[in-house]
């Protein structure tokens, strides 16, 4: 009991020393083990088990009440097995009020500390938006100022693009200032004005050159001669239509190609002109067109300007018909003179030979047969020479053609019938349409032309060695048909085909000239006469090889002639009869 009292006094003394209002020592069940003076109020208050549990861990647990002016605390006494010290102190209400305010401030601070991240984010966003707005405003102001400063440059760039596109009428706005941009705009306007003026001069010059070029092309188109313009390297750049027609080659598609590559026959002549450009060169060349040989008279001259060679001009014309006509006219004069000189003594020679035979044949006792054969030979040779002279005369003095409406089928039928009787071993075929094939022609002369062609065909077959008892060995076909020429015009054609030896390789392009023949004993006047007859009829004679062998001769007549009065043809010109 005395120990209890001593412990209580010691506890009271300690409470006084530490200004404690009350102090108790309790166990975990709440039983009071010791008390100080004035501690009776604590005995009747239970200590929450949660507070004791916290204190048993060595921590000081403070007990606060909202309606009490005391502060109590519990701590475990480690020197004892189950003992806790419960102390209490009365506190001034002002202090409690300050404590409560402090607690509120701490709570607010802690709340703000918890919200620190979101607040910072909010401030950052606000500052970011403000900064962005300021940046946008600054950018807008900068762009506005830059646009005002660069507007003349942009206008100048846009104008330059239009000038590059060919619009020289564009101008930029000029400023009154004397800065570099203002000077640049004024210089640009002066430049474009000068370029526009020069362009107008060039356009006008080009227009005049184009008009001259079109005029030249029109003139060249109407010229029958071929004209080719070459550059200084000999390349084709301006051919006319006649040049392509005469050469039988598309010169328009051969532009920029060298003339020597397109027409090799003109290469040597062009080289001579290039070697001596101060002199024009002329020559005649042979070319092949449509399977026929043609003679062209070519002239090449250099085009110079102040000593420089600008190009070359090639002019040429087909003189094949001219040369043939000249030779034909010359041979016709020769034939007329030969016929005149030979025909006069032929009749006395023939009469003398016949008289010698009648008068002296009965007087000759030895070699009478030889005498008779010799006189017969003289008479026969004189008759052959007479027929040759007749051909000369016929060629030299071709009778005038009288054109009438004739059926070419009937003329062909009569000519074929005569030749069939003359050459019965040859198979003659006649292909004539049922409808009459009418043409304006001289019946006798066309019959003569057909007879010459059929005779030549038969002789070609005989020379080939095809004549035999079998008619199919030698064939001659005569056909009358309507054809369309290269210009799309309708023509009446008489075609004679054979399976003879074909056209000769030598002098092929001169077969229709007088006295050109490859046969022994031939006069060379047959095809020349046929050609002359066709020229008087405004027609044409063509010869070509057949793919199966032999020759195809074609007589073509103009179709659609008026069936009017008879016409007399003199030198290829028809006159009313």
Buried (B, 14 or more C-beta within 10 A) or exposed (E): EEEEEEBBEEBBEBBEEEEBBBBBBBBBEBEEBBBBBBBEEBEEBEBEEEBBEBBBEEEEBEBEEEEBEBBBBBBBEEEEEEBBBBBBBEBEEEEBEEEEEEEEEEEEEEEEEEEEEEEEEEEEEEEEEEEEEEEEEEEEEEEEEEEEEBEBEEBBEEBBEBBEEEEBEBBBEEEEEEEEBBEBBEEBBEEBEEEBEEEEEEEEEEEEEEEEEEEBEEEBEEBEBBBBBBBBEBBBEBBBBBBBBBBEBEBEEBEEBBBBEBBEBBBEBBEBBBEEBEEBBEBEBEBEBEEBEBBBBBBBBBBEEEEEBEBBBBBBBBBBEEBBEEBBEEBBEBBBEBBEEBBEEBEEBBEBBBEBBEEEEEEEEEEEEEBEEBBEEBBEBBEEBBEBBEBBBBBBEBEEBBBBBBBBBBBBBBBBEBBBEEBEBBBBEBEBEEEBBBBBBBBEBBBBBBBBBBBBBBBBBBBBEBBEEEEEBBBBBBBBBEEEEEEEEEBBBBBBBBBBBBBEEEBBBBBBBBBBBBEEEEBBBBBBBBBBBBBBBBBBBBBBEBEEEBBBBBBBBBBEBEEEEBBBBEEEEBEEE
